[in-house]
């Protein structure tokens, strides 16, 4: 009986880690809080994708709670748009477009980088995409 209980707890924990919304990330972000998060984040150029110029910031280099709140804001206040064969949720803010790859967020303090959201991307809205970029 004890073995079954431990197995059940392990299954519940695994399923909970795959849910898109963490248990308690805090209240929804305001636009001003989004601006503060963006200003305080380190944005690195994605040099491996020259046909799709953009930047990214990493969960592990951010205040995790604020990172998760911004991801939730993107997903709740953003809009869906296709890029290549995939549809992403985008958020436009102050001349930039933000998106994630759509993976589950995972729990605060215990996310698995192999299956959970670990980065937020951004690209300038006024940069015209090249024909190659549209095909990616």
C-alpha positions in Angstrom: 0.0 0.0 0.0 2.8 2.4 0.9 4.6 1.7 -2.4 1.4 2.5 -4.3 1.0 5.8 -2.4 4.5 6.8 -3.3 4.0 5.8 -6.9 0.8 7.8 -7.0 2.5 10.9 -5.5 5.3 10.6 -8.1 2.7 10.5 -10.9 0.8 13.5 -9.5 4.1 15.4 -9.2 5.1 14.6 -12.8 1.7 15.7 -14.2 1.8 18.9 -12.1 5.2 19.7 -13.5 3.8 19.5 -17.0 0.9 21.9 -16.5 1.1 25.2 -18.4 0.3 27.4 -15.4 2.4 27.3 -12.2 0.7 27.0 -8.9 1.3 30.6 -7.7 3.3 32.9 -9.9 1.7 36.0 -8.4 -0.9 38.5 -9.7 -1.2 39.2 -13.4 1.4 41.6 -14.7 0.5 45.2 -15.6 2.0 46.8 -18.7 4.3 48.9 -16.5 5.5 45.8 -14.7 6.2 44.2 -18.2 8.3 47.2 -19.1 10.3 46.9 -15.8 10.9 43.2 -16.5 12.0 43.9 -20.0 14.3 46.7 -18.9 15.9 44.6 -16.1 16.4 41.5 -18.4 19.6 40.7 -20.2 18.8 40.2 -23.9 21.3 38.2 -26.0 21.3 38.3 -29.8 20.4 34.9 -31.3 23.4 34.6 -33.6 22.4 31.2 -34.9 19.4 32.6 -36.7 20.6 35.4 -39.0 17.6 35.2 -41.2 15.3 35.8 -38.2 17.1 38.5 -36.2 16.0 38.4 -32.6 17.1 38.3 -29.0 16.3 36.1 -26.0 16.5 36.2 -22.3 16.9 33.1 -20.1 14.8 32.0 -17.1 17.8 31.0 -15.1 19.2 34.6 -15.5 16.0 36.3 -14.5 13.9 36.7 -11.4 12.0 33.5 -11.9 8.7 34.7 -10.6 8.8 37.8 -12.8 9.9 35.7 -15.8 6.9 33.4 -15.3 4.5 36.3 -14.8 5.8 37.8 -18.1 5.3 34.5 -19.9 1.8 34.3 -18.6 1.1 37.9 -19.7 2.4 37.0 -23.2 0.1 34.0 -23.4 -3.0 35.7 -21.9 -2.8 39.2 -23.5 -1.0 38.2 -26.8 -2.3 37.1 -30.2 -1.7 33.9 -32.2 0.2 34.0 -35.5 1.9 31.4 -37.7 5.6 31.5 -38.3 6.6 28.8 -40.8 4.7 25.7 -39.8 4.1 26.6 -36.2 1.7 29.0 -34.5 3.1 31.1 -31.6 1.5 33.5 -29.2 3.0 37.0 -29.6 2.8 40.2 -27.5 3.7 43.6 -28.9 5.1 46.1 -26.5 6.9 49.4 -27.1 8.2 48.5 -30.6 9.1 44.9 -29.8 7.4 41.6 -30.3 7.8 38.9 -27.6 7.1 35.2 -27.7 8.1 31.9 -26.2 8.3 28.5 -27.9 5.0 27.4 -26.3 6.4 24.8 -23.9 4.6 24.3 -20.5 5.9 26.8 -17.9 6.6 24.3 -15.2 6.8 24.8 -11.4 8.5 27.7 -9.8 11.9 26.6 -8.4 11.7 23.2 -10.0 11.3 23.5 -13.7 12.9 21.0 -16.1 14.8 22.8 -18.9 14.2 19.8 -21.2 10.4 20.2 -21.2 9.5 23.6 -19.7 9.8 27.2 -20.9 13.3 28.5 -20.4 13.5 31.5 -22.6 11.6 34.5 -24.0 12.3 35.8 -27.5 12.0 39.3 -28.8 12.3 41.0 -32.2 12.0 44.6 -33.3 8.6 45.2 -34.9 9.9 47.6 -37.5 12.5 45.2 -38.9 11.1 43.9 -42.2 11.4 40.1 -42.5 13.4 38.8 -45.4 11.8 36.3 -47.8 13.9 33.6 -46.1 12.6 34.5 -42.7 9.0 33.9 -43.8 10.0 30.4 -44.9 11.5 29.3 -41.6 
